[in-house]
């Protein structure tokens, strides 16, 4: 049986982009980045990738691990 589905180029682009993003997931419809904290599992959201990196660092250093 042959698969006659045409691959979606947008889905392939999103999959490649998310593979390089180190746990960050970009929501195209909401226009924001999100991720789950590796330590506590809390959802972290931010409008830009730079902001989510800063938020993740602040969260893990000050809130989640209590100032390691």
PLY file of the C-alpha trace (Angstrom):
ply
format ascii 1.0
element vertex 68
property float x
property float y
property float z
element edge 67
property int vertex1
property int vertex2
end_header
0.00 0.00 0.00
1.40 3.37 -1.01
1.03 6.50 1.06
-0.43 9.16 -1.24
-0.45 11.99 1.29
1.33 15.17 0.30
3.65 16.32 3.11
2.79 19.68 4.60
5.81 22.03 4.20
4.65 24.26 7.07
4.49 21.29 9.48
7.96 20.19 8.39
9.30 23.72 8.92
7.78 23.91 12.41
9.17 20.47 13.32
12.68 21.47 12.22
12.46 24.80 14.06
11.27 23.16 17.30
14.03 20.53 17.10
16.67 23.29 17.38
14.91 25.26 20.13
16.13 23.26 23.19
12.75 22.63 24.81
11.13 25.90 23.77
7.93 25.54 21.75
6.67 28.41 19.60
2.91 28.78 19.26
2.31 30.36 15.85
-1.29 31.33 16.59
-0.68 32.93 19.98
2.71 34.31 18.91
4.55 33.31 22.07
7.15 30.83 23.29
6.48 28.31 26.03
8.30 25.56 27.90
8.01 23.42 31.01
10.55 23.92 33.78
12.92 20.96 33.98
12.91 20.90 37.78
9.34 21.59 38.85
7.39 21.22 35.59
5.79 24.67 35.76
4.70 26.14 32.43
6.72 29.24 31.49
5.48 31.52 28.67
7.01 34.63 27.08
6.44 36.72 23.93
10.00 36.41 22.56
12.75 33.81 22.73
15.10 36.24 24.47
12.50 36.91 27.15
11.80 33.22 27.77
15.52 32.55 28.23
15.72 35.34 30.82
12.52 34.13 32.52
13.78 30.54 32.63
17.08 31.61 34.19
15.33 33.78 36.79
12.82 31.04 37.59
15.34 28.24 38.01
17.84 30.36 39.98
15.48 32.22 42.29
12.09 30.49 42.49
12.57 26.82 41.70
15.99 26.04 43.19
15.94 28.86 45.80
19.13 30.59 44.73
21.33 27.53 44.21
0 1
1 2
2 3
3 4
4 5
5 6
6 7
7 8
8 9
9 10
10 11
11 12
12 13
13 14
14 15
15 16
16 17
17 18
18 19
19 20
20 21
21 22
22 23
23 24
24 25
25 26
26 27
27 28
28 29
29 30
30 31
31 32
32 33
33 34
34 35
35 36
36 37
37 38
38 39
39 40
40 41
41 42
42 43
43 44
44 45
45 46
46 47
47 48
48 49
49 50
50 51
51 52
52 53
53 54
54 55
55 56
56 57
57 58
58 59
59 60
60 61
61 62
62 63
63 64
64 65
65 66
66 67
